[in-house]
Amino acid sequence: MGSFKVNESPNLPTTSNAAAFTNAGASSNDSAQYSRKNPGYSRAARRRTGRGKKIALCILAAVLVVAIGGASAFAIYLDSVNTKLKHGTKTSDEIIAIDDVLRPTSSFDEPFYMMLIGSDMRENSDEMGARSDTNILVRVDPSNDQVTMVSIPRDTKIELAGYGTSKFNAIYNFEGAAGVISEAKKLLGVDISYYAEVNFGKLVDLVDAVGGVDVEVEELIDDPDADRPESGRHIVLQEGFQHLNGEEALVFARCRAYVDGDFTRTANQRKLIEAIVDKVLSAPITSLPGIIEKTSDCVTTNLSVTDIIALAQQFKSDGGLTIYSSMAPSQTQMIDEISYVINDAEATKEMMAAVEAGEDPNTVVSSGALALEEDSSTDSAVNAASDE
């Protein structure tokens, strides 16, 4: 995506007061009745001043009630949105597990990592469970207006404790978002501070919430498997620069009908994220709370509303954002008639050093000299839950 480079008039006595002044002494000079030393005047002034103070105090109290009430209402609203963002449909145990594997930063002055997870429930197949078909580590560097995304291929072969040989996208089915974050930390060798999860079923709402996105479609997409069955529509995306609504963005993110299968899809997913970020950052800062409220129905994250607004404002203030996009170096291999992606550990270590230094990770690729394994038997139950 490259660079995107808020008088005071005297109180005259009333008729009754005048009578009081007359009774006070006929020998007095007539003008004395208007003297501030006149007891009658002073009493009247005190009465009027007292009533004025009471009115002023009542107005002040009313303003304070409105202000406090407004602040309370806003606080309730903020708490409600924050709760939706943090919990979504997750249980308390799931939230605790996620918090246990994250290491939030004390401020946004230094670069930090976050995990983006796109989960997808198998349609019409409860036994297949859910998978994380999008797994992207993001390095966020607000001070230097830079974001770096590294995709972990969904078919990456891993050894999952208690489950044996599996694919990376199956972790979500067994250990949820906490497991995905934990394995990503091991694979890429970094601590992760934040995460954000979007269910593919709600990606439609997320994209529609920001008013659609603009992306470059590299080739014609005509893949019925990428459609959302409940929509009853088959969507075909033409090659070229396109403005996509939610349904179209879902097809763009899901399609695997390419010569290289999942590799182009992960590139498209990163491209879609760039488009969403671009759309949010181009929105007026005053509209961000409304956008966040809408997306809280689609996204689960440990970032609060104020965190998100602060980050967006920090990137907006300098006017330019550089985004690097890459994938963990790897190769494919068939093992026991199942296709896996084998991570190149040495090249990945080199890539992450470049990422940490704020450099373009695309300068690092797999050496092509991986010691690939011989075909071997694997746990069929695990493979069934992770294989396409």
PATORDO-790108 format. One line per field, with one value per residue (C-alpha): residue number from 1; x negated, y negated, z. Coordinates in nm, 4 decimals. Layout:
BEGIN
k	NUM, ... .
xx	X, ... .
yy	Y, ... .
zz	Z, ... .
# end
This chain:
BEGIN
k	1, 2, 3, 4, 5, 6, 7, 8, 9, 10, 11, 12, 13, 14, 15, 16, 17, 18, 19, 20, 21, 22, 23, 24, 25, 26, 27, 28, 29, 30, 31, 32, 33, 34, 35, 36, 37, 38, 39, 40, 41, 42, 43, 44, 45, 46, 47, 48, 49, 50, 51, 52, 53, 54, 55, 56, 57, 58, 59, 60, 61, 62, 63, 64, 65, 66, 67, 68, 69, 70, 71, 72, 73, 74, 75, 76, 77, 78, 79, 80, 81, 82, 83, 84, 85, 86, 87, 88, 89, 90, 91, 92, 93, 94, 95, 96, 97, 98, 99, 100, 101, 102, 103, 104, 105, 106, 107, 108, 109, 110, 111, 112, 113, 114, 115, 116, 117, 118, 119, 120, 121, 122, 123, 124, 125, 126, 127, 128, 129, 130, 131, 132, 133, 134, 135, 136, 137, 138, 139, 140, 141, 142, 143, 144, 145, 146, 147, 148, 149, 150, 151, 152, 153, 154, 155, 156, 157, 158, 159, 160, 161, 162, 163, 164, 165, 166, 167, 168, 169, 170, 171, 172, 173, 174, 175, 176, 177, 178, 179, 180, 181, 182, 183, 184, 185, 186, 187, 188, 189, 190, 191, 192, 193, 194, 195, 196, 197, 198, 199, 200, 201, 202, 203, 204, 205, 206, 207, 208, 209, 210, 211, 212, 213, 214, 215, 216, 217, 218, 219, 220, 221, 222, 223, 224, 225, 226, 227, 228, 229, 230, 231, 232, 233, 234, 235, 236, 237, 238, 239, 240, 241, 242, 243, 244, 245, 246, 247, 248, 249, 250, 251, 252, 253, 254, 255, 256, 257, 258, 259, 260, 261, 262, 263, 264, 265, 266, 267, 268, 269, 270, 271, 272, 273, 274, 275, 276, 277, 278, 279, 280, 281, 282, 283, 284, 285, 286, 287, 288, 289, 290, 291, 292, 293, 294, 295, 296, 297, 298, 299, 300, 301, 302, 303, 304, 305, 306, 307, 308, 309, 310, 311, 312, 313, 314, 315, 316, 317, 318, 319, 320, 321, 322, 323, 324, 325, 326, 327, 328, 329, 330, 331, 332, 333, 334, 335, 336, 337, 338, 339, 340, 341, 342, 343, 344, 345, 346, 347, 348, 349, 350, 351, 352, 353, 354, 355, 356, 357, 358, 359, 360, 361, 362, 363, 364, 365, 366, 367, 368, 369, 370, 371, 372, 373, 374, 375, 376, 377, 378, 379, 380, 381, 382, 383, 384, 385, 386, 387, 388 .
xx	0.0000, -0.3029, -0.2749, 0.0395, -0.1611, 0.9366, 2.3608, 2.5074, 2.7955, 2.8804, 3.1795, 3.4296, 3.6671, 4.0212, 4.3250, 4.3355, 3.9695, 4.0241, 4.2806, 4.0347, 3.7796, 4.0340, 4.1123, 3.7458, 3.7314, 3.8927, 3.5919, 3.3727, 3.2553, 3.4786, 3.1726, 3.0721, 3.3332, 3.1157, 2.7995, 2.6361, 2.6197, 2.9971, 3.1061, 3.4111, 3.2044, 2.9514, 3.2159, 3.3749, 3.0347, 2.9583, 3.2937, 3.2449, 2.8837, 2.9739, 3.2424, 2.9983, 2.7394, 2.9976, 3.0993, 2.7337, 2.6658, 2.9703, 2.8515, 2.5014, 2.6431, 2.8558, 2.5526, 2.3515, 2.6303, 2.6457, 2.2661, 2.2350, 2.5320, 2.3780, 2.0434, 2.2125, 2.4064, 2.0868, 1.9063, 2.1857, 2.1740, 1.7946, 1.8068, 2.0691, 1.8611, 1.5437, 1.7233, 1.8412, 1.4912, 1.3255, 1.5776, 1.7787, 1.9175, 1.6238, 1.6516, 1.4720, 1.2287, 1.1442, 1.0796, 0.8539, 0.6590, 0.6105, 0.4999, 0.2477, 0.0605, 0.0641, -0.1815, -0.0130, -0.2381, -0.2342, -0.2127, -0.2119, -0.5448, -0.7343, -0.6632, -0.4464, -0.3047, 0.0544, 0.2202, 0.4995, 0.7170, 0.9857, 1.1928, 1.4337, 1.6967, 1.7384, 2.0726, 2.3092, 2.0428, 2.0428, 1.7785, 1.5315, 1.5516, 1.3959, 1.0633, 0.8414, 0.8006, 0.6378, 0.3349, 0.1372, -0.1253, -0.1347, -0.4162, -0.2768, -0.5216, -0.3196, -0.6273, -0.7554, -0.4144, -0.4818, -0.2899, -0.4384, -0.2220, -0.3495, -0.1057, -0.1360, -0.0043, 0.3025, 0.1536, -0.1734, -0.2740, -0.3077, -0.3309, -0.0498, -0.0892, 0.1782, 0.2921, -0.0172, -0.0905, 0.1521, 0.1976, 0.1789, 0.5414, 0.6576, 0.5196, 0.8260, 1.0556, 0.8669, 0.7353, 0.9134, 0.7568, 0.5213, 0.3700, 0.3270, 0.1477, -0.0742, -0.1805, -0.2429, -0.4765, -0.6707, -0.6870, -0.7914, -0.9832, -0.8185, -0.5965, -0.2468, -0.0722, 0.2682, 0.4983, 0.8080, 1.0363, 1.2969, 1.5319, 1.5531, 1.9296, 1.9128, 1.6487, 1.9382, 2.0631, 1.7137, 1.6489, 1.9973, 1.9451, 1.6567, 1.8483, 1.6775, 1.3144, 1.1072, 0.8713, 0.6903, 0.8231, 0.5284, 0.7317, 1.0918, 1.2437, 1.5203, 1.5207, 1.8553, 1.6745, 1.5912, 1.9548, 2.1531, 2.4268, 2.6814, 2.6603, 2.7982, 2.5704, 2.2772, 2.0354, 1.7868, 1.5152, 1.3722, 1.0027, 0.8936, 0.9419, 1.2700, 1.4802, 1.6009, 1.8961, 1.9011, 2.0197, 1.7653, 1.4830, 1.5655, 1.5264, 1.1994, 1.0682, 1.1909, 1.1084, 0.8396, 0.8972, 0.5473, 0.2541, 0.0691, 0.3840, 0.3500, 0.0513, 0.2422, 0.5312, 0.3107, 0.1768, 0.5353, 0.6225, 0.3339, 0.4423, 0.7948, 0.6630, 0.4607, 0.7765, 0.9726, 0.6936, 0.6752, 1.0519, 1.0521, 0.7572, 0.9153, 1.2341, 1.2797, 1.1633, 1.5111, 1.6630, 1.4304, 1.6415, 1.9385, 1.7276, 1.5799, 1.9273, 2.0405, 1.7305, 1.7637, 2.0353, 1.7814, 1.4481, 1.3154, 0.9997, 0.8187, 0.7752, 1.0191, 1.2084, 0.9649, 0.6690, 0.8019, 0.8787, 0.5369, 0.3598, 0.5674, 0.5067, 0.1329, 0.1124, 0.3390, 0.1312, -0.1778, 0.0047, -0.1869, -0.1656, -0.3999, -0.2719, -0.4939, -0.3270, -0.4832, -0.4481, -0.6592, -0.9162, -0.8065, -0.7624, -0.4900, -0.5141, -0.2856, -0.2965, -0.0781, 0.1198, 0.1886, 0.0526, -0.1418, -0.3347, -0.6778, -0.8141, -1.1748, -1.2931, -1.6259, -1.4745, -1.1889, -1.4388, -1.6175, -1.2861, -1.1766, -1.5097, -1.4294, -1.0761, -1.2087, -1.4491, -1.1616, -1.2839, -1.0973, -1.0552, -1.0166, -1.3945, -1.4007, -1.2757, -1.3045, -1.6412, -1.4724, -1.7028, -1.4695, -1.5239, -1.1769, -1.0387, -0.9620, -0.5970, -0.4745, -0.1498, 0.0235, 0.3178, 0.6164, 0.8590, 0.6474, 0.5954, 0.9694, 1.0263, 0.7647, 0.7503, 0.9646 .
yy	0.0000, -0.2200, -0.5617, -0.7630, -1.0487, -1.8397, -4.6991, -4.6945, -4.9318, -5.0624, -4.8972, -5.1746, -5.1410, -5.0307, -5.2267, -5.0284, -5.0937, -5.4674, -5.4694, -5.3043, -5.5711, -5.8508, -5.6921, -5.6746, -6.0591, -6.3611, -6.5806, -6.3683, -6.5118, -6.3731, -6.2507, -6.0484, -5.7896, -5.6837, -5.6652, -5.3239, -5.3922, -5.4053, -5.0943, -5.0444, -5.0506, -4.8170, -4.5643, -4.5802, -4.5370, -4.2365, -4.0781, -4.1347, -4.0256, -3.7136, -3.6203, -3.6846, -3.4586, -3.1859, -3.2106, -3.2003, -2.9016, -2.7201, -2.7794, -2.6614, -2.3521, -2.2764, -2.3117, -2.0810, -1.8231, -1.8301, -1.8129, -1.5324, -1.3534, -1.3874, -1.2649, -0.9733, -0.8873, -0.9026, -0.6883, -0.4300, -0.4380, -0.4025, -0.1143, 0.0589, 0.0353, 0.1409, 0.4449, 0.5457, 0.5005, 0.7067, 0.9859, 1.0249, 1.3778, 1.5122, 1.6697, 1.5360, 1.8280, 1.7451, 1.3802, 1.4830, 1.7193, 1.4434, 1.1913, 1.4450, 1.4659, 1.0944, 0.8345, 0.4922, 0.1885, -0.0955, -0.3515, -0.3799, -0.5625, -0.2467, 0.0135, 0.3076, 0.6240, 0.7302, 1.0393, 1.0200, 1.3323, 1.4060, 1.6966, 1.8960, 2.1515, 2.4454, 2.4108, 2.7037, 2.8998, 2.8709, 3.1414, 2.9360, 2.6539, 2.3128, 2.2255, 1.9178, 1.8799, 1.5382, 1.5140, 1.1931, 1.0550, 0.6747, 0.4521, 0.1075, -0.1814, -0.5014, -0.7211, -0.6408, -0.6103, -0.2526, 0.0737, 0.4097, 0.7151, 1.0729, 1.3488, 1.6997, 1.9436, 2.1291, 2.4683, 2.4144, 2.7423, 2.7302, 2.9690, 2.8759, 3.0032, 3.2603, 3.2855, 3.3817, 3.2759, 3.0155, 2.7079, 2.3568, 2.2791, 2.5733, 2.4183, 2.1967, 2.4981, 2.6558, 2.3644, 2.0561, 1.7146, 1.7631, 2.0690, 1.8849, 1.5972, 1.8340, 2.0347, 1.7180, 1.5974, 1.9235, 1.9295, 1.5667, 1.5110, 1.1934, 1.0860, 0.9809, 0.6936, 0.6794, 0.8812, 0.8278, 1.1035, 1.0825, 1.3663, 1.3987, 1.4138, 1.0582, 0.9256, 0.8087, 0.5846, 0.4555, 0.3416, 0.1950, 0.0099, -0.1865, -0.2523, 0.0052, 0.0238, -0.0329, 0.2423, 0.3579, 0.6946, 0.8555, 1.1090, 1.2103, 1.3796, 1.6270, 1.8729, 2.0077, 2.1559, 1.8028, 1.6903, 1.6618, 1.9268, 1.7339, 1.4390, 1.6497, 1.4657, 1.5608, 1.2691, 1.2234, 0.9601, 0.8096, 0.7400, 0.3839, 0.1156, 0.1844, 0.0357, 0.3361, 0.3599, 0.6115, 0.9124, 0.8448, 0.7940, 1.1327, 1.3039, 1.1160, 1.2380, 1.5977, 1.6936, 1.9606, 2.0296, 1.9279, 2.1191, 2.0789, 2.1287, 1.9778, 1.7570, 1.5117, 1.5235, 1.4162, 1.1310, 1.0258, 1.0374, 0.8048, 0.5794, 0.5709, 0.4777, 0.1959, 0.0696, 0.0755, -0.1086, -0.3641, -0.4197, -0.4641, -0.7036, -0.9140, -0.9570, -1.2723, -1.2126, -1.3098, -1.0147, -0.7553, -0.6861, -0.6013, -0.3792, -0.1994, -0.1450, 0.0183, 0.2340, 0.3481, 0.5824, 0.7406, 0.7238, 0.8626, 0.6976, 0.5983, 0.2455, -0.0035, -0.2799, -0.5402, -0.3246, -0.2994, -0.6713, -0.7621, -0.5421, -0.6748, -1.0336, -0.9710, -0.8359, -1.1123, -1.3897, -1.3260, -1.2666, -0.9685, -0.5973, -0.3372, 0.0207, 0.3202, 0.6494, 0.9943, 1.3621, 1.5863, 1.7633, 2.1188, 2.4004, 2.6553, 3.0301, 3.3317, 3.5469, 3.8574, 3.7195, 3.3959, 3.0630, 2.8664, 2.5418, 2.5873, 2.2776, 2.1819, 2.1126, 1.9517, 1.7229, 1.6375, 1.5373, 1.3168, 1.1649, 1.0859, 0.9110, 0.6892, 0.6314, 0.5392, 0.2917, 0.1262, 0.2508, 0.4035, 0.7768, 0.8582, 0.8496, 1.1902, 1.5047, 1.8764, 2.0198, 2.3105, 2.5506, 2.6719, 3.0186, 3.1395, 3.4385, 3.7758, 3.8633, 3.9875, 4.0753, 3.8049, 3.7797, 3.8128, 3.6497, 3.3370, 3.3286, 3.3619, 3.0551, 2.8515, 2.9751, 2.8183 .
zz	0.0000, 0.0529, 0.2130, 0.2822, 0.2928, 1.4697, 3.4650, 3.7445, 3.7864, 4.1356, 4.3018, 4.3552, 4.6517, 4.5980, 4.7236, 5.0453, 5.0991, 5.0469, 5.3264, 5.5549, 5.4746, 5.5585, 5.8935, 5.9665, 6.0102, 5.8394, 5.9171, 5.6920, 5.3629, 5.0840, 4.9019, 5.2056, 5.1210, 4.8300, 5.0408, 5.0680, 5.4419, 5.4608, 5.6579, 5.4432, 5.1234, 5.2697, 5.3727, 5.0288, 4.8677, 5.0866, 5.0030, 4.6332, 4.6358, 4.8337, 4.5824, 4.2958, 4.4537, 4.4996, 4.1334, 4.0257, 4.2499, 4.1132, 3.7561, 3.8461, 4.0134, 3.7086, 3.4801, 3.7054, 3.7087, 3.3287, 3.3019, 3.5532, 3.4014, 3.0566, 3.1828, 3.3558, 3.0417, 2.8372, 3.0934, 3.0765, 2.6961, 2.6951, 2.9404, 2.7291, 2.4098, 2.5913, 2.7311, 2.3833, 2.2446, 2.5169, 2.5642, 2.2450, 2.2709, 2.4694, 2.8131, 3.1208, 3.1043, 2.7431, 2.8323, 3.1235, 2.8951, 2.6368, 2.8994, 3.0303, 2.6983, 2.6163, 2.7453, 2.7013, 2.6739, 2.9261, 2.6447, 2.2676, 2.2551, 2.1576, 1.8847, 1.9865, 1.8333, 1.7991, 1.6525, 1.3981, 1.3868, 1.1315, 1.2589, 1.0454, 1.1492, 0.9137, 0.7432, 0.7953, 0.9834, 1.3606, 1.4027, 1.2001, 1.4523, 1.3988, 1.2428, 1.2288, 0.8544, 0.8954, 1.1237, 1.0892, 1.3250, 1.3130, 1.4365, 1.5134, 1.5401, 1.6012, 1.6505, 1.3027, 1.1339, 1.0337, 1.0342, 0.9334, 0.8690, 0.8565, 0.7628, 0.9044, 0.6404, 0.7675, 0.6690, 0.8559, 1.0187, 1.3971, 1.6883, 1.9236, 2.2812, 2.3556, 1.9948, 1.7963, 1.4390, 1.3157, 1.1025, 1.2403, 1.1598, 1.3745, 1.6941, 1.7239, 1.7281, 2.0176, 2.2250, 2.0951, 2.0401, 2.3366, 2.1677, 1.8374, 2.0109, 2.2090, 1.9024, 1.7008, 1.9763, 1.9562, 1.5772, 1.5290, 1.8524, 1.9832, 2.2710, 2.1670, 2.3448, 2.1807, 1.9588, 1.7478, 1.6245, 1.3504, 1.2696, 0.8916, 0.9273, 1.0627, 0.8241, 0.6087, 0.8916, 0.9670, 0.6104, 0.5767, 0.9075, 0.7540, 0.4312, 0.2124, 0.1046, -0.2075, -0.3224, -0.6320, -0.7517, -0.9268, -1.1252, -1.1844, -0.8789, -0.9579, -0.6695, -0.5390, -0.2371, -0.1221, -0.1170, 0.2043, 0.1646, 0.3718, 0.1312, -0.1545, -0.3967, -0.6130, -0.6281, -0.9098, -0.8678, -1.1824, -1.2225, -1.1452, -0.8826, -0.7016, -0.4218, -0.2227, 0.0115, 0.2954, 0.0933, -0.1808, 0.0695, 0.2244, -0.1137, -0.1697, 0.1661, 0.1355, -0.2214, -0.2632, -0.6334, -0.7347, -0.8754, -0.5442, -0.3338, 0.0111, -0.0633, -0.2815, -0.0354, 0.2567, 0.0421, -0.0327, 0.3373, 0.4202, 0.1335, 0.2769, 0.6215, 0.4657, 0.2951, 0.6226, 0.8064, 0.5254, 0.5438, 0.9220, 0.9213, 0.6469, 0.8540, 1.0679, 1.4239, 1.5470, 1.3619, 1.5149, 1.8279, 1.6062, 1.3813, 1.6828, 1.8276, 1.5038, 1.4743, 1.8378, 1.7092, 1.4752, 1.6574, 1.9857, 2.1176, 2.4353, 2.2970, 2.4522, 2.2722, 2.4044, 2.2953, 1.9407, 1.9157, 2.0600, 1.8053, 1.5162, 1.6266, 1.6570, 1.3028, 1.1695, 1.3265, 1.1143, 0.7879, 0.6480, 0.7148, 0.5685, 0.5588, 0.4920, 0.4061, 0.3882, 0.4779, 0.6994, 0.4757, 0.4031, 0.1515, 0.0874, 0.1380, 0.1197, 0.4337, 0.4474, 0.1517, 0.3349, 0.2167, 0.4771, 0.4735, 0.6315, 0.8047, 0.7284, 1.0833, 0.9884, 0.7249, 0.9620, 1.2310, 0.9779, 0.8641, 1.2197, 1.2812, 0.9818, 1.1124, 1.4573, 1.2969, 1.1091, 0.7723, 0.4787, 0.5556, 0.1866, 0.1522, 0.3274, 0.1539, 0.2157, 0.1190, -0.0584, 0.1226, 0.3951, 0.5311, 0.4377, 0.6210, 0.4723, 0.4325, 0.7684, 0.9406, 1.1383, 1.3724, 1.1391, 1.3841, 1.4039, 1.0284, 0.9665, 1.1816, 0.9999, 0.6408, 0.3714 .
# end
